Amino acid sequence: MHLEFEADVQEWSEWAIQAGVRPEVVAFLRFRPELLSAFDRDANAFPPPRSWEFVSRILDSFDSHAGLAIEHEVIAGAVGPCAATEFSAFLRMFRELPNIDAILMNPTQEPVPESGAAQYAVASALARCASDTNLDRICLYLNRLPTEFRVMCVRDATLREPAIRYTASYTKWAIEHLQAIV
């Protein structure tokens, strides 16, 4: 049976966060949503949603000593060469982002990336490590990013860790961003 459906990046992202898909995959697909599902009947590999989840598992198990070229080829086998090339470039940038631990230790002093792709990546990484004990520090850093990245990060963090919604930091953040989250 063949069913046609249209993939929605926001819905897929919500599922992916709860399923433990790596933040760099989620951030990339938010940056390039048209690559969430790009069917090509003539290609050996193309990027449907389930292949992006597989890319996350590839990254979880990939030996970093094997090299970037091999990593790229393995990812290309899952999502096709065009999507893999864009993702590999995004991944190189993602890996050069400010250190998330450093952001948590010194949120007002760590650098804020200028490009939209890097801001997606940092917001996604912060959402992945957010907890009820560090949300206040994450919010200090987020206040230096555009509003859409603040909202995305906190929304993703609460999807992954619902207990965050019951903290004083979240309440303060929600009041400050009421217009953006309504």
C-alpha positions, 0 to 999 in steps of 0.5 A: 500500500502506498500512502501520500502524506505531507511531512510537517517540520514542526510536528516532526521536530516535536516527535524527534525531540521526544524520541531523542533525535540529535539536536543537530538533525532537528536544527538542520531540518528547521533551517532547511525544512524542504529537506525533511521529505524530498522524494526522488523516484530515480535516486537510490537514497532520498530524505524522508523523515524516517531517514533523518531519524536514521541519520541521528542513529548514525551520528550516535554510533559513528566513530569520529576517527573514521573521518569526515569523508566516510561520515558524509558517505554513510549519511549520503547512503541514508538521505542521498548525496544532495541532502547529505552535502548540505547536512555535512556542511551544517554539521561542520558549523554545528561542531564549531559552535560555542561550547554549551557547557561554557554557555551554562557556566557564563551565559552573559559572556559567551559569544552568540553566533550571528548566522541563522543556522548557527542560532538554530543549532545553539538553541537546539543544543541548549534545549537538549541539555535544559533542566529544571536546575539550569533553565535560568542560565539558559534564559540569560543566554537566550535573551541575547538571541532573536525571539523566535530562537528563545521560544523554540528553545524553551518549547523544545526543552519543555517537550523533552523535559516537562518538569521545566514548566514548573520552575520559577525560571520558566514562569518568569520566561513565559510572562516575559514572552507571553506575546510570542507564545500565544 
